[in-house]
């Protein structure tokens, strides 16, 4: 804005609008990146050797969204060990799972030779 005459030059308003549009676009891109990037990092695919084991609040286990009966957990872990490469087992407990139950399961999972990660909710 021109303080001497009190009038805004024609190019000044267009420049201000372009600058505000660029700032708004940059903020939108930053916001999307802050939401998407951590999710993508947390969901590394199995091709990178991450095997996600979900623990529900009622004690049920899911491996790749397939239920794992409690008696078959040792067999599933053995198949993972015998498979190609060295996968990393990631335990993902639900928010309502008591910490004691998580520790007990981690102790059972720790008996295998698979590396273990814990992803807290």
C-alpha positions as CSV (number, residue, x, y, z in Angstrom):
1,X,0.0,0.0,0.0
2,X,1.3,3.4,-0.9
3,X,1.3,5.5,2.3
4,X,1.8,8.8,0.5
5,X,-1.2,8.8,-1.8
6,X,-3.5,6.3,0.0
7,X,-4.0,4.3,-3.2
8,X,-2.7,0.8,-3.9
9,X,-1.0,0.3,-7.3
10,X,-2.8,-2.2,-9.5
11,X,0.1,-4.7,-9.4
12,X,0.3,-4.6,-5.6
13,X,-3.0,-6.3,-4.9
14,X,-2.2,-9.0,-7.5
15,X,1.2,-9.6,-5.9
16,X,-0.3,-9.8,-2.5
17,X,-2.9,-12.3,-3.7
18,X,-0.2,-14.4,-5.4
19,X,1.9,-14.4,-2.3
20,X,-1.0,-15.4,0.0
21,X,-1.9,-18.2,-2.4
22,X,1.7,-19.5,-2.5
23,X,1.9,-19.4,1.3
24,X,-1.5,-21.2,1.6
25,X,-0.3,-23.9,-0.9
26,X,3.0,-24.4,1.0
27,X,1.1,-24.8,4.3
28,X,-1.3,-27.3,2.8
29,X,1.6,-29.3,1.3
30,X,3.5,-29.2,4.7
31,X,0.3,-30.4,6.6
32,X,-0.2,-33.3,4.2
33,X,3.4,-34.3,4.5
34,X,3.3,-34.2,8.3
35,X,0.3,-36.6,8.2
36,X,1.3,-38.9,5.4
37,X,5.1,-39.4,5.9
38,X,4.9,-40.9,9.5
39,X,2.2,-43.2,8.4
40,X,4.2,-44.4,5.4
41,X,7.2,-45.0,7.5
42,X,5.2,-46.9,10.1
43,X,3.6,-49.1,7.4
44,X,6.7,-50.5,5.7
45,X,5.7,-53.4,3.5
46,X,6.5,-57.0,4.1
47,X,9.0,-56.8,1.2
48,X,11.2,-54.8,3.5
49,X,11.0,-57.6,6.2
50,X,8.5,-56.1,8.6
51,X,5.8,-58.5,9.9
52,X,3.1,-56.8,11.9
53,X,1.5,-58.7,14.7
54,X,-1.6,-56.9,16.2
55,X,-2.7,-57.5,19.7
56,X,-6.4,-56.7,20.4
57,X,-7.7,-55.6,23.8
58,X,-9.4,-59.0,24.3
59,X,-6.1,-60.8,23.7
60,X,-6.7,-61.9,20.1
61,X,-3.7,-61.8,17.7
62,X,-3.8,-60.8,14.0
63,X,-1.0,-61.3,11.5
64,X,-1.6,-59.3,8.3
65,X,-5.3,-59.0,9.4
66,X,-5.6,-62.7,9.7
67,X,-6.5,-64.1,13.1
68,X,-3.8,-66.3,14.8
69,X,-5.1,-68.8,17.3
70,X,-3.1,-68.7,20.5
71,X,-1.9,-72.3,20.2
72,X,-0.5,-71.6,16.7
73,X,1.7,-68.6,17.5
74,X,4.8,-70.7,18.0
75,X,4.2,-72.5,14.6
76,X,3.7,-69.1,12.9
77,X,6.9,-67.7,14.4
78,X,8.8,-70.9,13.3
79,X,7.5,-70.5,9.7
80,X,8.7,-66.8,9.7
81,X,12.2,-67.9,10.9
82,X,12.4,-70.7,8.3
83,X,11.3,-68.3,5.5
84,X,13.6,-66.3,3.3
85,X,15.6,-63.5,4.8
86,X,15.4,-62.3,8.4
87,X,12.1,-60.6,9.0
88,X,11.5,-58.2,11.9
89,X,8.4,-58.9,14.0
90,X,6.6,-55.7,15.0
91,X,4.1,-56.0,17.8
92,X,1.3,-53.4,17.6
93,X,-1.0,-53.5,20.7
94,X,-4.3,-51.8,20.8
95,X,-4.7,-48.7,23.0
96,X,-6.8,-50.6,25.6
97,X,-4.4,-53.6,26.1
98,X,-3.0,-53.7,29.6
99,X,0.7,-53.2,29.8
100,X,1.1,-56.5,31.6
101,X,-0.4,-58.4,28.7
102,X,2.0,-56.7,26.3
103,X,5.0,-57.6,28.4
104,X,3.8,-61.3,28.7
105,X,3.5,-61.5,24.9
106,X,6.8,-59.8,24.3
107,X,8.4,-62.4,26.6
108,X,6.9,-65.2,24.5
109,X,7.9,-63.5,21.3
110,X,11.4,-62.9,22.6
111,X,12.1,-66.6,22.9
112,X,12.3,-66.7,19.1
113,X,15.3,-65.6,17.1
114,X,13.4,-62.9,15.3
115,X,14.2,-59.3,15.9
116,X,11.3,-57.7,17.8
117,X,9.9,-54.1,17.6
118,X,7.2,-52.6,19.7
119,X,5.0,-49.9,18.2
120,X,3.0,-48.1,20.9
121,X,-0.4,-46.7,20.0
